[in-house]
Amino acid sequence: MKSNHNNMGRPQEGRSTQKKLKTKPVLIVLGLLLLGNLLWFIAWLIPNGPTGGNEVVASVGKEKISREDWMVAMEEQYGKETLLELVNAQVMNAAAKKYEIKVTDKEINLELSLIRTAQDSTGSQGLSLNSDMQRQKMRAQLILDKVLTKDVVIEDAQIQTFYDENQSLYNIPTTYQASLIVLQTKSDAQEAVNELENGSSFDVLARERSVDTSSASLGGDIGFISEGQENVDSSVVEAASKLEVDQWSSPVSLSDGRYGVVYLQDIAEGQDFSYEDVKDHIKRELALEQLPQSVSPEAFWNEFNTEWFYGE
């Protein structure tokens, strides 16, 4: 059996001779949304305070929205998915104890680094290397993979061959988690900078004013970008490389004649991983390729006497 897992770093186009592994589909969910779901779930479990469920949390004219209405809507939309994440994490913790599986911070850092470099600029929004939720999800995924592959034998020669043929996968450049507001003219871009300096939110301003619809819908988030990335304007990467975290740029001239304002969310320094660094990772991925079918944590629920609110 093989687990549901995301693609790790893959060769760029033009490297078609390199072998490709089917790798971990980490359940990447926008970090802020997932964290919000978790906070809501905790709030849902805690009894209401003195104000009770009839506390008004919003109003539109004479129509009021109570805390109870809000909580019911949140539970209907996100409750099941959030609870599923919590249950699966507990199931994997139980599996780790039973099968004596250990996952180190170093392993988690490696997996997140490989996934980060595998994402294009539109596929890594919310994938923060410092997100506690992402790290917890990665830990659960690694436990699952280790349980599934603990009895699969992979020869050292196979691991060495894969590493030799795919070393570029493990030479990770410095990447910048950035957001971008795209505007038609330099004066428009300067006006956006002025608004930011006067206290406007970059996220809100991007949604309201950016003419790049794909990133505007995400509050300007363009994910992790790096030098030489084909689908990212080189001037955006250059601007990001000169910023401090939580700083925005002055107007940046883009290759298509428009202008942008770049905001730097985070920096992930580049790394070169040696054979010893990634040996266990490659062994596990090759072992997963040998398994006949995919497996999710839910397959272990009966083994650990799991029950939950939805009763399925």
Sequence and secondary structure as in RCSB ss.txt:
>XXXX:A:sequence
MKSNHNNMGRPQEGRSTQKKLKTKPVLIVLGLLLLGNLLWFIAWLIPNGPTGGNEVVASVGKEKISREDWMVAME
EQYGKETLLELVNAQVMNAAAKKYEIKVTDKEINLELSLIRTAQDSTGSQGLSLNSDMQRQKMRAQLILDKVLTK
DVVIEDAQIQTFYDENQSLYNIPTTYQASLIVLQTKSDAQEAVNELENGSSFDVLARERSVDTSSASLGGDIGFI
SEGQENVDSSVVEAASKLEVDQWSSPVSLSDGRYGVVYLQDIAEGQDFSYEDVKDHIKRELALEQLPQSVSPEAF
WNEFNTEWFYGE
>XXXX:A:secstr
 EE         TT TTS            HHHHHHHHHHHHHHHS   TT TT EEEEETTEEEEHHHHHHHHI
IIIIHHHHHHHHHHHHHHHHHHHHT    HHHHHHHHHHHHHHS TTT TT  TT HHHHHHHHHHHHHHHHHHT
T    HHHHHHHHHHTGGGGEE  EEEEEEEEESSHHHHHHHHHHHHTT  HHHHHHHH S HHHHTTTTEEEEE
 TT TTS HHHHHHHHTS TTEE S EE TTS EEEEEEEEEE  EE  HHHHHHHHHHHHHHHHSSSEE GGGG
TGGGT   TT  
